[in-house]
Amino acid sequence: MKEHAEKARRDWREVEVAPQYIVRVDRARVLKDFEGSQMYKHLTSLRKSTLKDQGDIRMEDSNLIGIPAEIVDRAMKLMEAGVTHLLGLYFAANSVQDLLDQMQVFSEEVMRELK
């Protein structure tokens, strides 16, 4: 967030709302499941247009992808940078059940650590 704010010539300590993030919470196979999702394919397609200026930033590094502890750690770093809200969270899922599972794990294992 700090890097993005500095590029925009803004004081990163004054950021109150973070941009949208892709979420993929899993205990195993996180990266493989994320890379197999439609969301990953969509983001890959945007590298030719909307995301073309992001260079070599890996999608899993600029989103909330990982096991719950990794996601909590990233969220805490965003909070330290001044983020007060995660405004848009898009869960990378390829079925309704997968989406429900992702949301359940996120609420039980990530959100409870951020309160």
Biopython code that builds the backbone (N, CA, C, O; Angstrom):
import numpy as np
from Bio.PDB.StructureBuilder import StructureBuilder

atoms = [
    (1, "MET", "N", (0.825, -1.185, 0.000)),
    (1, "MET", "CA", (0.000, 0.000, 0.000)),
    (1, "MET", "C", (0.871, 1.252, 0.000)),
    (1, "MET", "O", (0.572, 2.222, -0.697)),
    (2, "LYS", "N", (1.943, 1.229, 0.779)),
    (2, "LYS", "CA", (2.832, 2.394, 0.852)),
    (2, "LYS", "C", (3.379, 2.728, -0.528)),
    (2, "LYS", "O", (3.399, 3.890, -0.932)),
    (3, "GLU", "N", (3.824, 1.700, -1.251)),
    (3, "GLU", "CA", (4.380, 1.906, -2.585)),
    (3, "GLU", "C", (3.341, 2.508, -3.522)),
    (3, "GLU", "O", (3.644, 3.421, -4.290)),
    (4, "HIS", "N", (2.118, 1.997, -3.457)),
    (4, "HIS", "CA", (1.051, 2.517, -4.316)),
    (4, "HIS", "C", (0.728, 3.971, -3.977)),
    (4, "HIS", "O", (0.529, 4.798, -4.867)),
    (5, "ALA", "N", (0.680, 4.271, -2.676)),
    (5, "ALA", "CA", (0.373, 5.643, -2.262)),
    (5, "ALA", "C", (1.476, 6.606, -2.710)),
    (5, "ALA", "O", (1.192, 7.706, -3.184)),
    (6, "GLU", "N", (2.724, 6.187, -2.557)),
    (6, "GLU", "CA", (3.832, 7.050, -2.954)),
    (6, "GLU", "C", (3.826, 7.300, -4.461)),
    (6, "GLU", "O", (4.131, 8.408, -4.902)),
    (7, "LYS", "N", (3.484, 6.287, -5.250)),
    (7, "LYS", "CA", (3.397, 6.484, -6.705)),
    (7, "LYS", "C", (2.322, 7.503, -7.052)),
    (7, "LYS", "O", (2.442, 8.246, -8.027)),
    (8, "ALA", "N", (1.271, 7.526, -6.239)),
    (8, "ALA", "CA", (0.172, 8.468, -6.476)),
    (8, "ALA", "C", (0.436, 9.822, -5.822)),
    (8, "ALA", "O", (-0.420, 10.706, -5.827)),
    (9, "ARG", "N", (1.652, 9.971, -5.252)),
    (9, "ARG", "CA", (2.061, 11.210, -4.578)),
    (9, "ARG", "C", (1.123, 11.558, -3.416)),
    (9, "ARG", "O", (0.761, 12.716, -3.206)),
    (10, "ARG", "N", (0.741, 10.507, -2.666)),
    (10, "ARG", "CA", (-0.112, 10.670, -1.492)),
    (10, "ARG", "C", (0.644, 10.190, -0.274)),
    (10, "ARG", "O", (1.533, 9.344, -0.370)),
    (11, "ASP", "N", (0.285, 10.734, 0.863)),
    (11, "ASP", "CA", (0.871, 10.288, 2.127)),
    (11, "ASP", "C", (0.201, 8.971, 2.490)),
    (11, "ASP", "O", (-0.997, 8.942, 2.771)),
    (12, "TRP", "N", (0.950, 7.900, 2.486)),
    (12, "TRP", "CA", (0.385, 6.576, 2.730)),
    (12, "TRP", "C", (-0.216, 6.458, 4.125)),
    (12, "TRP", "O", (-1.060, 5.592, 4.354)),
    (13, "ARG", "N", (0.191, 7.297, 5.052)),
    (13, "ARG", "CA", (-0.356, 7.247, 6.410)),
    (13, "ARG", "C", (-1.776, 7.794, 6.470)),
    (13, "ARG", "O", (-2.460, 7.627, 7.479)),
    (14, "GLU", "N", (-2.224, 8.441, 5.407)),
    (14, "GLU", "CA", (-3.573, 8.996, 5.386)),
    (14, "GLU", "C", (-4.562, 8.109, 4.640)),
    (14, "GLU", "O", (-5.726, 8.481, 4.491)),
    (15, "VAL", "N", (-4.128, 6.959, 4.176)),
    (15, "VAL", "CA", (-5.016, 6.039, 3.468)),
    (15, "VAL", "C", (-5.992, 5.436, 4.459)),
    (15, "VAL", "O", (-5.584, 4.898, 5.489)),
    (16, "GLU", "N", (-7.263, 5.520, 4.161)),
    (16, "GLU", "CA", (-8.272, 4.985, 5.063)),
    (16, "GLU", "C", (-8.974, 3.759, 4.493)),
    (16, "GLU", "O", (-9.448, 2.912, 5.249)),
    (17, "VAL", "N", (-9.044, 3.657, 3.197)),
    (17, "VAL", "CA", (-9.746, 2.545, 2.582)),
    (17, "VAL", "C", (-8.824, 1.891, 1.568)),
    (17, "VAL", "O", (-8.261, 2.568, 0.708)),
    (18, "ALA", "N", (-8.670, 0.596, 1.663)),
    (18, "ALA", "CA", (-7.821, -0.130, 0.713)),
    (18, "ALA", "C", (-8.627, -0.457, -0.535)),
    (18, "ALA", "O", (-9.853, -0.547, -0.475)),
    (19, "PRO", "N", (-7.955, -0.635, -1.656)),
    (19, "PRO", "CA", (-8.658, -1.049, -2.870)),
    (19, "PRO", "C", (-9.144, -2.487, -2.731)),
    (19, "PRO", "O", (-8.942, -3.133, -1.703)),
    (20, "GLN", "N", (-9.771, -2.960, -3.763)),
    (20, "GLN", "CA", (-10.292, -4.331, -3.718)),
    (20, "GLN", "C", (-9.170, -5.358, -3.728)),
    (20, "GLN", "O", (-8.097, -5.122, -4.283)),
    (21, "TYR", "N", (-9.432, -6.491, -3.110)),
    (21, "TYR", "CA", (-8.475, -7.590, -3.054)),
    (21, "TYR", "C", (-9.156, -8.895, -3.432)),
    (21, "TYR", "O", (-10.333, -9.114, -3.145)),
    (22, "ILE", "N", (-8.386, -9.751, -4.082)),
    (22, "ILE", "CA", (-8.830, -11.107, -4.350)),
    (22, "ILE", "C", (-8.462, -11.935, -3.127)),
    (22, "ILE", "O", (-7.368, -11.792, -2.582)),
    (23, "VAL", "N", (-9.367, -12.793, -2.699)),
    (23, "VAL", "CA", (-9.130, -13.627, -1.528)),
    (23, "VAL", "C", (-9.177, -15.097, -1.928)),
    (23, "VAL", "O", (-10.088, -15.533, -2.632)),
    (24, "ARG", "N", (-8.197, -15.845, -1.474)),
    (24, "ARG", "CA", (-8.213, -17.312, -1.602)),
    (24, "ARG", "C", (-7.594, -17.848, -0.332)),
    (24, "ARG", "O", (-6.385, -17.744, -0.123)),
    (25, "VAL", "N", (-8.430, -18.422, 0.516)),
    (25, "VAL", "CA", (-7.986, -18.963, 1.788)),
    (25, "VAL", "C", (-8.006, -20.472, 1.678)),
    (25, "VAL", "O", (-8.982, -21.057, 1.209)),
    (26, "ASP", "N", (-6.946, -21.090, 2.102)),
    (26, "ASP", "CA", (-6.902, -22.540, 2.023)),
    (26, "ASP", "C", (-5.822, -23.045, 2.953)),
    (26, "ASP", "O", (-4.889, -22.318, 3.293)),
    (27, "ARG", "N", (-5.950, -24.267, 3.353)),
    (27, "ARG", "CA", (-4.920, -24.864, 4.203)),
    (27, "ARG", "C", (-3.893, -25.604, 3.360)),
    (27, "ARG", "O", (-2.761, -25.809, 3.799)),
    (28, "ALA", "N", (-4.264, -25.994, 2.193)),
    (28, "ALA", "CA", (-3.356, -26.720, 1.295)),
    (28, "ALA", "C", (-3.715, -26.349, -0.140)),
    (28, "ALA", "O", (-4.853, -25.976, -0.424)),
    (29, "ARG", "N", (-2.760, -26.452, -1.022)),
    (29, "ARG", "CA", (-2.989, -26.220, -2.451)),
    (29, "ARG", "C", (-3.389, -24.784, -2.785)),
    (29, "ARG", "O", (-3.990, -24.545, -3.832)),
    (30, "VAL", "N", (-3.071, -23.835, -1.925)),
    (30, "VAL", "CA", (-3.529, -22.460, -2.106)),
    (30, "VAL", "C", (-3.197, -21.908, -3.486)),
    (30, "VAL", "O", (-4.088, -21.493, -4.227)),
    (31, "LEU", "N", (-1.929, -21.907, -3.822)),
    (31, "LEU", "CA", (-1.511, -21.294, -5.080)),
    (31, "LEU", "C", (-2.082, -22.043, -6.279)),
    (31, "LEU", "O", (-2.535, -21.419, -7.238)),
    (32, "LYS", "N", (-2.064, -23.353, -6.235)),
    (32, "LYS", "CA", (-2.602, -24.142, -7.351)),
    (32, "LYS", "C", (-4.094, -23.866, -7.545)),
    (32, "LYS", "O", (-4.552, -23.708, -8.677)),
    (33, "ASP", "N", (-4.850, -23.808, -6.449)),
    (33, "ASP", "CA", (-6.278, -23.521, -6.548)),
    (33, "ASP", "C", (-6.519, -22.099, -7.050)),
    (33, "ASP", "O", (-7.423, -21.870, -7.854)),
    (34, "PHE", "N", (-5.723, -21.154, -6.584)),
    (34, "PHE", "CA", (-5.865, -19.774, -7.047)),
    (34, "PHE", "C", (-5.580, -19.683, -8.543)),
    (34, "PHE", "O", (-6.352, -19.077, -9.287)),
    (35, "GLU", "N", (-4.486, -20.277, -8.984)),
    (35, "GLU", "CA", (-4.121, -20.218, -10.401)),
    (35, "GLU", "C", (-5.114, -20.954, -11.285)),
    (35, "GLU", "O", (-5.161, -20.704, -12.489)),
    (36, "GLY", "N", (-5.904, -21.851, -10.723)),
    (36, "GLY", "CA", (-6.929, -22.560, -11.488)),
    (36, "GLY", "C", (-8.281, -21.868, -11.484)),
    (36, "GLY", "O", (-9.228, -22.342, -12.112)),
    (37, "SER", "N", (-8.374, -20.752, -10.778)),
    (37, "SER", "CA", (-9.661, -20.070, -10.660)),
    (37, "SER", "C", (-9.928, -19.150, -11.857)),
    (37, "SER", "O", (-9.006, -18.721, -12.551)),
    (38, "GLN", "N", (-11.192, -18.867, -12.073)),
    (38, "GLN", "CA", (-11.580, -17.925, -13.128)),
    (38, "GLN", "C", (-11.076, -16.524, -12.799)),
    (38, "GLN", "O", (-10.768, -15.747, -13.703)),
    (39, "MET", "N", (-10.990, -16.199, -11.516)),
    (39, "MET", "CA", (-10.504, -14.882, -11.116)),
    (39, "MET", "C", (-9.054, -14.701, -11.562)),
    (39, "MET", "O", (-8.684, -13.635, -12.053)),
    (40, "TYR", "N", (-8.240, -15.730, -11.396)),
    (40, "TYR", "CA", (-6.842, -15.661, -11.827)),
    (40, "TYR", "C", (-6.778, -15.459, -13.345)),
    (40, "TYR", "O", (-5.993, -14.646, -13.833)),
    (41, "LYS", "N", (-7.589, -16.183, -14.071)),
    (41, "LYS", "CA", (-7.610, -16.032, -15.529)),
    (41, "LYS", "C", (-8.031, -14.619, -15.918)),
    (41, "LYS", "O", (-7.492, -14.036, -16.858)),
    (42, "HIS", "N", (-8.994, -14.079, -15.188)),
    (42, "HIS", "CA", (-9.443, -12.711, -15.454)),
    (42, "HIS", "C", (-8.309, -11.712, -15.190)),
    (42, "HIS", "O", (-8.057, -10.825, -16.006)),
    (43, "LEU", "N", (-7.631, -11.859, -14.055)),
    (43, "LEU", "CA", (-6.526, -10.959, -13.730)),
    (43, "LEU", "C", (-5.399, -11.075, -14.755)),
    (43, "LEU", "O", (-4.792, -10.074, -15.135)),
    (44, "THR", "N", (-5.128, -12.290, -15.192)),
    (44, "THR", "CA", (-4.097, -12.502, -16.215)),
    (44, "THR", "C", (-4.454, -11.749, -17.492)),
    (44, "THR", "O", (-3.590, -11.136, -18.119)),
    (45, "SER", "N", (-5.721, -11.797, -17.870)),
    (45, "SER", "CA", (-6.145, -11.092, -19.085)),
    (45, "SER", "C", (-6.006, -9.575, -18.932)),
    (45, "SER", "O", (-5.783, -8.869, -19.915)),
    (46, "LEU", "N", (-6.139, -9.076, -17.699)),
    (46, "LEU", "CA", (-6.025, -7.632, -17.464)),
    (46, "LEU", "C", (-4.591, -7.132, -17.513)),
    (46, "LEU", "O", (-4.363, -5.923, -17.547)),
    (47, "ARG", "N", (-3.622, -8.038, -17.516)),
    (47, "ARG", "CA", (-2.211, -7.615, -17.606)),
    (47, "ARG", "C", (-1.915, -6.921, -18.937)),
    (47, "ARG", "O", (-0.900, -6.236, -19.069)),
    (48, "LYS", "N", (-2.786, -7.096, -19.908)),
    (48, "LYS", "CA", (-2.604, -6.440, -21.205)),
    (48, "LYS", "C", (-3.230, -5.039, -21.227)),
    (48, "LYS", "O", (-2.984, -4.259, -22.146)),
    (49, "SER", "N", (-4.041, -4.729, -20.208)),
    (49, "SER", "CA", (-4.702, -3.423, -20.198)),
    (49, "SER", "C", (-4.621, -2.779, -18.817)),
    (49, "SER", "O", (-3.644, -2.095, -18.511)),
    (50, "THR", "N", (-5.614, -2.984, -17.999)),
    (50, "THR", "CA", (-5.728, -2.318, -16.703)),
    (50, "THR", "C", (-4.528, -2.536, -15.792)),
    (50, "THR", "O", (-4.103, -1.606, -15.107)),
    (51, "LEU", "N", (-3.976, -3.739, -15.771)),
    (51, "LEU", "CA", (-2.873, -4.065, -14.866)),
    (51, "LEU", "C", (-1.502, -4.025, -15.546)),
    (51, "LEU", "O", (-0.524, -4.515, -14.982)),
    (52, "LYS", "N", (-1.418, -3.454, -16.738)),
    (52, "LYS", "CA", (-0.168, -3.505, -17.496)),
    (52, "LYS", "C", (0.981, -2.752, -16.825)),
    (52, "LYS", "O", (2.146, -3.063, -17.074)),
    (53, "ASP", "N", (0.671, -1.770, -15.981)),
    (53, "ASP", "CA", (1.726, -0.999, -15.318)),
    (53, "ASP", "C", (2.227, -1.643, -14.034)),
    (53, "ASP", "O", (3.075, -1.067, -13.352)),
    (54, "GLN", "N", (1.725, -2.819, -13.689)),
    (54, "GLN", "CA", (2.144, -3.461, -12.448)),
    (54, "GLN", "C", (3.385, -4.315, -12.616)),
    (54, "GLN", "O", (3.838, -4.940, -11.657)),
    (55, "GLY", "N", (3.933, -4.353, -13.793)),
    (55, "GLY", "CA", (5.199, -5.033, -14.035)),
    (55, "GLY", "C", (5.209, -6.483, -13.610)),
    (55, "GLY", "O", (4.336, -7.264, -13.987)),
    (56, "ASP", "N", (6.203, -6.833, -12.824)),
    (56, "ASP", "CA", (6.395, -8.224, -12.428)),
    (56, "ASP", "C", (5.778, -8.562, -11.074)),
    (56, "ASP", "O", (6.140, -9.574, -10.474)),
    (57, "ILE", "N", (4.865, -7.748, -10.586)),
    (57, "ILE", "CA", (4.224, -8.038, -9.305)),
    (57, "ILE", "C", (3.386, -9.309, -9.460)),
    (57, "ILE", "O", (2.513, -9.394, -10.324)),
    (58, "ARG", "N", (3.669, -10.283, -8.612)),
    (58, "ARG", "CA", (2.901, -11.528, -8.672)),
    (58, "ARG", "C", (1.528, -11.309, -8.057)),
    (58, "ARG", "O", (1.405, -10.668, -7.013)),
    (59, "MET", "N", (0.496, -11.843, -8.703)),
    (59, "MET", "CA", (-0.865, -11.637, -8.236)),
    (59, "MET", "C", (-1.076, -12.143, -6.818)),
    (59, "MET", "O", (-1.831, -11.549, -6.048)),
    (60, "GLU", "N", (-0.411, -13.235, -6.472)),
    (60, "GLU", "CA", (-0.586, -13.773, -5.120)),
    (60, "GLU", "C", (0.079, -12.884, -4.064)),
    (60, "GLU", "O", (-0.249, -12.975, -2.881)),
    (61, "ASP", "N", (1.006, -12.031, -4.486)),
    (61, "ASP", "CA", (1.665, -11.119, -3.545)),
    (61, "ASP", "C", (0.901, -9.814, -3.363)),
    (61, "ASP", "O", (1.084, -9.127, -2.358)),
    (62, "SER", "N", (0.065, -9.472, -4.302)),
    (62, "SER", "CA", (-0.660, -8.208, -4.211)),
    (62, "SER", "C", (-2.128, -8.411, -3.836)),
    (62, "SER", "O", (-2.931, -7.482, -3.926)),
    (63, "ASN", "N", (-2.473, -9.621, -3.420)),
    (63, "ASN", "CA", (-3.834, -9.929, -2.990)),
    (63, "ASN", "C", (-3.774, -10.690, -1.675)),
    (63, "ASN", "O", (-2.700, -10.852, -1.095)),
    (64, "LEU", "N", (-4.888, -11.142, -1.220)),
    (64, "LEU", "CA", (-4.962, -11.880, 0.043)),
    (64, "LEU", "C", (-5.058, -13.371, -0.256)),
    (64, "LEU", "O", (-6.115, -13.983, -0.099)),
    (65, "ILE", "N", (-3.952, -13.938, -0.684)),
    (65, "ILE", "CA", (-3.889, -15.335, -1.087)),
    (65, "ILE", "C", (-2.970, -16.071, -0.120)),
    (65, "ILE", "O", (-1.834, -15.647, 0.095)),
    (66, "GLY", "N", (-3.440, -17.154, 0.458)),
    (66, "GLY", "CA", (-2.587, -17.932, 1.346)),
    (66, "GLY", "C", (-3.358, -18.617, 2.443)),
    (66, "GLY", "O", (-4.588, -18.625, 2.458)),
    (67, "ILE", "N", (-2.610, -19.193, 3.359)),
    (67, "ILE", "CA", (-3.249, -19.800, 4.516)),
    (67, "ILE", "C", (-3.712, -18.673, 5.426)),
    (67, "ILE", "O", (-3.212, -17.554, 5.316)),
    (68, "PRO", "N", (-4.655, -18.941, 6.320)),
    (68, "PRO", "CA", (-5.198, -17.862, 7.159)),
    (68, "PRO", "C", (-4.141, -17.005, 7.850)),
    (68, "PRO", "O", (-4.277, -15.782, 7.874)),
    (69, "ALA", "N", (-3.106, -17.600, 8.407)),
    (69, "ALA", "CA", (-2.077, -16.822, 9.109)),
    (69, "ALA", "C", (-1.381, -15.836, 8.168)),
    (69, "ALA", "O", (-1.057, -14.721, 8.578)),
    (70, "GLU", "N", (-1.149, -16.228, 6.921)),
    (70, "GLU", "CA", (-0.513, -15.333, 5.946)),
    (70, "GLU", "C", (-1.436, -14.164, 5.604)),
    (70, "GLU", "O", (-0.986, -13.027, 5.457)),
    (71, "ILE", "N", (-2.725, -14.454, 5.480)),
    (71, "ILE", "CA", (-3.687, -13.406, 5.146)),
    (71, "ILE", "C", (-3.823, -12.433, 6.311)),
    (71, "ILE", "O", (-3.887, -11.221, 6.102)),
    (72, "VAL", "N", (-3.866, -12.947, 7.527)),
    (72, "VAL", "CA", (-3.919, -12.084, 8.703)),
    (72, "VAL", "C", (-2.684, -11.187, 8.740)),
    (72, "VAL", "O", (-2.795, -9.990, 9.005)),
    (73, "ASP", "N", (-1.519, -11.753, 8.477)),
    (73, "ASP", "CA", (-0.280, -10.978, 8.475)),
    (73, "ASP", "C", (-0.336, -9.852, 7.442)),
    (73, "ASP", "O", (0.048, -8.721, 7.740)),
    (74, "ARG", "N", (-0.811, -10.153, 6.234)),
    (74, "ARG", "CA", (-0.914, -9.115, 5.200)),
    (74, "ARG", "C", (-1.901, -8.030, 5.611)),
    (74, "ARG", "O", (-1.643, -6.841, 5.426)),
    (75, "ALA", "N", (-3.031, -8.448, 6.167)),
    (75, "ALA", "CA", (-4.044, -7.482, 6.590)),
    (75, "ALA", "C", (-3.507, -6.591, 7.706)),
    (75, "ALA", "O", (-3.789, -5.393, 7.728)),
    (76, "MET", "N", (-2.748, -7.154, 8.619)),
    (76, "MET", "CA", (-2.157, -6.362, 9.706)),
    (76, "MET", "C", (-1.166, -5.340, 9.157)),
    (76, "MET", "O", (-1.094, -4.216, 9.655)),
    (77, "LYS", "N", (-0.409, -5.720, 8.146)),
    (77, "LYS", "CA", (0.529, -4.777, 7.520)),
    (77, "LYS", "C", (-0.223, -3.649, 6.829)),
    (77, "LYS", "O", (0.215, -2.500, 6.861)),
    (78, "LEU", "N", (-1.352, -3.969, 6.204)),
    (78, "LEU", "CA", (-2.175, -2.923, 5.591)),
    (78, "LEU", "C", (-2.706, -1.975, 6.657)),
    (78, "LEU", "O", (-2.739, -0.762, 6.451)),
    (79, "MET", "N", (-3.124, -2.524, 7.796)),
    (79, "MET", "CA", (-3.614, -1.688, 8.890)),
    (79, "MET", "C", (-2.509, -0.764, 9.395)),
    (79, "MET", "O", (-2.758, 0.407, 9.683)),
    (80, "GLU", "N", (-1.292, -1.290, 9.500)),
    (80, "GLU", "CA", (-0.162, -0.468, 9.934)),
    (80, "GLU", "C", (0.117, 0.661, 8.948)),
    (80, "GLU", "O", (0.612, 1.724, 9.323)),
    (81, "ALA", "N", (-0.208, 0.413, 7.685)),
    (81, "ALA", "CA", (0.001, 1.422, 6.643)),
    (81, "ALA", "C", (-1.122, 2.459, 6.624)),
    (81, "ALA", "O", (-1.046, 3.437, 5.881)),
    (82, "GLY", "N", (-2.165, 2.252, 7.438)),
    (82, "GLY", "CA", (-3.240, 3.228, 7.521)),
    (82, "GLY", "C", (-4.576, 2.767, 6.968)),
    (82, "GLY", "O", (-5.541, 3.530, 6.987)),
    (83, "VAL", "N", (-4.655, 1.550, 6.482)),
    (83, "VAL", "CA", (-5.914, 1.035, 5.935)),
    (83, "VAL", "C", (-6.877, 0.746, 7.078)),
    (83, "VAL", "O", (-6.519, 0.067, 8.041)),
    (84, "THR", "N", (-8.088, 1.255, 6.973)),
    (84, "THR", "CA", (-9.094, 1.005, 8.000)),
    (84, "THR", "C", (-10.214, 0.089, 7.522)),
    (84, "THR", "O", (-10.959, -0.451, 8.340)),
    (85, "HIS", "N", (-10.344, -0.094, 6.214)),
    (85, "HIS", "CA", (-11.399, -0.946, 5.666)),
    (85, "HIS", "C", (-10.861, -1.732, 4.470)),
    (85, "HIS", "O", (-10.112, -1.198, 3.652)),
    (86, "LEU", "N", (-11.242, -2.981, 4.380)),
    (86, "LEU", "CA", (-10.996, -3.761, 3.162)),
    (86, "LEU", "C", (-12.310, -3.701, 2.386)),
    (86, "LEU", "O", (-13.217, -4.508, 2.589)),
    (87, "LEU", "N", (-12.377, -2.740, 1.512)),
    (87, "LEU", "CA", (-13.638, -2.372, 0.875)),
    (87, "LEU", "C", (-14.217, -3.451, -0.024)),
    (87, "LEU", "O", (-15.405, -3.758, 0.073)),
    (88, "GLY", "N", (-13.411, -4.026, -0.889)),
    (88, "GLY", "CA", (-13.925, -5.022, -1.824)),
    (88, "GLY", "C", (-13.117, -6.300, -1.750)),
    (88, "GLY", "O", (-11.933, -6.314, -2.084)),
    (89, "LEU", "N", (-13.748, -7.362, -1.317)),
    (89, "LEU", "CA", (-13.081, -8.661, -1.272)),
    (89, "LEU", "C", (-13.786, -9.584, -2.262)),
    (89, "LEU", "O", (-14.989, -9.823, -2.155)),
    (90, "TYR", "N", (-13.038, -10.091, -3.207)),
    (90, "TYR", "CA", (-13.571, -10.999, -4.218)),
    (90, "TYR", "C", (-12.933, -12.359, -4.008)),
    (90, "TYR", "O", (-11.717, -12.507, -4.133)),
    (91, "PHE", "N", (-13.734, -13.334, -3.695)),
    (91, "PHE", "CA", (-13.220, -14.667, -3.412)),
    (91, "PHE", "C", (-13.012, -15.432, -4.713)),
    (91, "PHE", "O", (-13.923, -15.535, -5.535)),
    (92, "ALA", "N", (-11.811, -15.965, -4.893)),
    (92, "ALA", "CA", (-11.479, -16.739, -6.088)),
    (92, "ALA", "C", (-12.033, -18.147, -5.902)),
    (92, "ALA", "O", (-11.439, -18.971, -5.206)),
    (93, "ALA", "N", (-13.163, -18.412, -6.523)),
    (93, "ALA", "CA", (-13.827, -19.711, -6.389)),
    (93, "ALA", "C", (-14.461, -20.083, -7.717)),
    (93, "ALA", "O", (-14.871, -19.215, -8.486)),
    (94, "ASN", "N", (-14.537, -21.372, -7.978)),
    (94, "ASN", "CA", (-15.106, -21.833, -9.243)),
    (94, "ASN", "C", (-16.442, -22.543, -9.097)),
    (94, "ASN", "O", (-16.980, -23.065, -10.073)),
    (95, "SER", "N", (-16.976, -22.566, -7.891)),
    (95, "SER", "CA", (-18.292, -23.153, -7.675)),
    (95, "SER", "C", (-18.933, -22.459, -6.479)),
    (95, "SER", "O", (-18.254, -21.805, -5.687)),
    (96, "VAL", "N", (-20.237, -22.610, -6.360)),
    (96, "VAL", "CA", (-20.936, -22.011, -5.233)),
    (96, "VAL", "C", (-20.420, -22.608, -3.929)),
    (96, "VAL", "O", (-20.200, -21.880, -2.961)),
    (97, "GLN", "N", (-20.227, -23.918, -3.894)),
    (97, "GLN", "CA", (-19.745, -24.550, -2.669)),
    (97, "GLN", "C", (-18.341, -24.067, -2.304)),
    (97, "GLN", "O", (-18.046, -23.830, -1.132)),
    (98, "ASP", "N", (-17.483, -23.924, -3.304)),
    (98, "ASP", "CA", (-16.138, -23.412, -3.055)),
    (98, "ASP", "C", (-16.209, -21.994, -2.499)),
    (98, "ASP", "O", (-15.480, -21.657, -1.566)),
    (99, "LEU", "N", (-17.077, -21.163, -3.062)),
    (99, "LEU", "CA", (-17.252, -19.802, -2.575)),
    (99, "LEU", "C", (-17.709, -19.804, -1.116)),
    (99, "LEU", "O", (-17.162, -19.074, -0.289)),
    (100, "LEU", "N", (-18.707, -20.621, -0.806)),
    (100, "LEU", "CA", (-19.203, -20.701, 0.567)),
    (100, "LEU", "C", (-18.118, -21.188, 1.524)),
    (100, "LEU", "O", (-17.996, -20.691, 2.643)),
    (101, "ASP", "N", (-17.330, -22.166, 1.073)),
    (101, "ASP", "CA", (-16.226, -22.679, 1.901)),
    (101, "ASP", "C", (-15.190, -21.586, 2.157)),
    (101, "ASP", "O", (-14.713, -21.430, 3.281)),
    (102, "GLN", "N", (-14.843, -20.828, 1.112)),
    (102, "GLN", "CA", (-13.871, -19.748, 1.248)),
    (102, "GLN", "C", (-14.363, -18.692, 2.233)),
    (102, "GLN", "O", (-13.614, -18.234, 3.095)),
    (103, "MET", "N", (-15.613, -18.318, 2.095)),
    (103, "MET", "CA", (-16.185, -17.301, 2.971)),
    (103, "MET", "C", (-16.235, -17.793, 4.423)),
    (103, "MET", "O", (-15.992, -17.021, 5.350)),
    (104, "GLN", "N", (-16.544, -19.053, 4.612)),
    (104, "GLN", "CA", (-16.604, -19.631, 5.952)),
    (104, "GLN", "C", (-15.235, -19.611, 6.626)),
    (104, "GLN", "O", (-15.102, -19.166, 7.766)),
    (105, "VAL", "N", (-14.226, -20.095, 5.914)),
    (105, "VAL", "CA", (-12.874, -20.117, 6.475)),
    (105, "VAL", "C", (-12.392, -18.688, 6.744)),
    (105, "VAL", "O", (-11.782, -18.422, 7.780)),
    (106, "PHE", "N", (-12.663, -17.783, 5.821)),
    (106, "PHE", "CA", (-12.255, -16.387, 6.002)),
    (106, "PHE", "C", (-12.888, -15.794, 7.251)),
    (106, "PHE", "O", (-12.214, -15.136, 8.044)),
    (107, "SER", "N", (-14.193, -16.029, 7.425)),
    (107, "SER", "CA", (-14.868, -15.445, 8.589)),
    (107, "SER", "C", (-14.410, -16.076, 9.892)),
    (107, "SER", "O", (-14.293, -15.388, 10.906)),
    (108, "GLU", "N", (-14.153, -17.367, 9.877)),
    (108, "GLU", "CA", (-13.775, -18.060, 11.116)),
    (108, "GLU", "C", (-12.296, -17.918, 11.471)),
    (108, "GLU", "O", (-11.947, -17.829, 12.648)),
    (109, "GLU", "N", (-11.438, -17.897, 10.474)),
    (109, "GLU", "CA", (-9.999, -17.961, 10.764)),
    (109, "GLU", "C", (-9.235, -16.671, 10.461)),
    (109, "GLU", "O", (-8.115, -16.488, 10.939)),
    (110, "VAL", "N", (-9.821, -15.796, 9.688)),
    (110, "VAL", "CA", (-9.138, -14.524, 9.397)),
    (110, "VAL", "C", (-9.802, -13.380, 10.157)),
    (110, "VAL", "O", (-9.134, -12.665, 10.903)),
    (111, "MET", "N", (-11.098, -13.203, 9.977)),
    (111, "MET", "CA", (-11.800, -12.076, 10.585)),
    (111, "MET", "C", (-11.692, -12.066, 12.109)),
    (111, "MET", "O", (-11.569, -11.000, 12.712)),
    (112, "ARG", "N", (-11.737, -13.219, 12.723)),
    (112, "ARG", "CA", (-11.682, -13.236, 14.200)),
    (112, "ARG", "C", (-10.330, -12.714, 14.704)),
    (112, "ARG", "O", (-10.238, -12.226, 15.830)),
    (113, "GLU", "N", (-9.288, -12.814, 13.882)),
    (113, "GLU", "CA", (-7.965, -12.327, 14.267)),
    (113, "GLU", "C", (-7.808, -10.825, 14.021)),
    (113, "GLU", "O", (-6.877, -10.205, 14.536)),
    (114, "LEU", "N", (-8.704, -10.247, 13.246)),
    (114, "LEU", "CA", (-8.573, -8.838, 12.887)),
    (114, "LEU", "C", (-9.458, -7.924, 13.711)),
    (114, "LEU", "O", (-9.415, -6.707, 13.530)),
    (115, "LYS", "N", (-10.245, -8.468, 14.598)),
    (115, "LYS", "CA", (-11.158, -7.642, 15.410)),
    (115, "LYS", "C", (-10.434, -6.917, 16.495)),
    (115, "LYS", "O", (-11.052, -6.182, 17.265)),
]
sb = StructureBuilder()
sb.init_structure("model")
sb.init_model(0)
sb.init_chain("A")
sb.init_seg("    ")
for serial, (resi, resn, name, xyz) in enumerate(atoms, 1):
    if name == "N":
        sb.init_residue(resn, " ", resi, " ")
    sb.init_atom(name, np.array(xyz, "f"), 0.0, 1.0, " ", f" {name:<3s}", serial, name[0])
structure = sb.get_structure()
